[in-house]
Amino acid sequence: MFADRITNFGRKLDDKLDQELLKGALDYINFNEEPLALEILCDHICEYDVALNQAEYDEVIALAKDMGLDVNDVPFRHMKQLVV
């Protein structure tokens, strides 16, 4: 249900995040683990201090909310600090 949105967001990180990390996170979609895929992707963004623009941040937060994830929890709450 959210696979396309997660994948499209991940594509925006092609030049910002190691391809193996990106692929590893997105592979969870193939096992119907969309929430886990997004959480791992966001963990990598935070762990590697990947800079996000405001639109990317807004997109990932909206996606997390739509998926019923708590955006006040890790890793989402830390992502605001990465907006440039």
N, C-alpha and C positions, 0 to 999 in steps of 0.2 A: 504494500500500500504506500509506503514512504520510500521505497527503494530508489525510484527515479530522482526524488528530491535529494536524497543523501548522496547518490552518485553524482548528480549535477553539482552539488556543493563541493564534493571531493575533487572534481575536475578543476575547480577554481584554485585549488591548492597545488596543482601539478608543478608549478615552478617555485613553490614555497616549502614543500615537505618532501622528504625522501620518498622515492617511488615505492620502495619495498614496504615502508610503513603505511603509506597510503593504500597500497594494494592489500596488505594484510588486514587493515581495518575494514575496507570495503568488501572483502571476501566473506565476511559474516552475513552479508545480505543474502548470499547464495544458500545459507542455511536457515533462512527465515529468522535471523537474529538482528533485525533492523535497529532496535534500540541499542543493542550492544555495539553494532557497527558505528553508530553515531557517537556513543560515549567514548569508544576507543579512539576514534578520529579526533574528537575534542581533547582527549587526554594527550595525544601526540602534539596537537597544536599548542597546548599549555606547556608540556614538557620541553618542547624545542623552541619555545618563545616565538612562534610563528606570528608575524604581524598581520592583523586583519584590518581591512577598512570598515567603515561604519556599516556599509551595505552587507558585507559578508557576516559581520557580527549579528546584525538584525535578522538576516536570513537563518543563521544557525539557531538563534534563540527562538524564533518563530517556529522553526521545524521541531525543536525540542518540546516546546509547549504543545504543538499540535499532536505530538506523539505521547503526550501525557507525562513527560519527564519533568522533574523538579529542577527548574533553572536556577534555584537558589542553592543547589547542591553542587558538589565537585563533579565534573570539571567546569561546568557552565558559569559558575559565579566568578571564576578566575579569568575568564576570557575577556571580560570588559577591559582589563588592564592591558590587553594586547592590541587594542584599537589604536590606530595611528591616523 
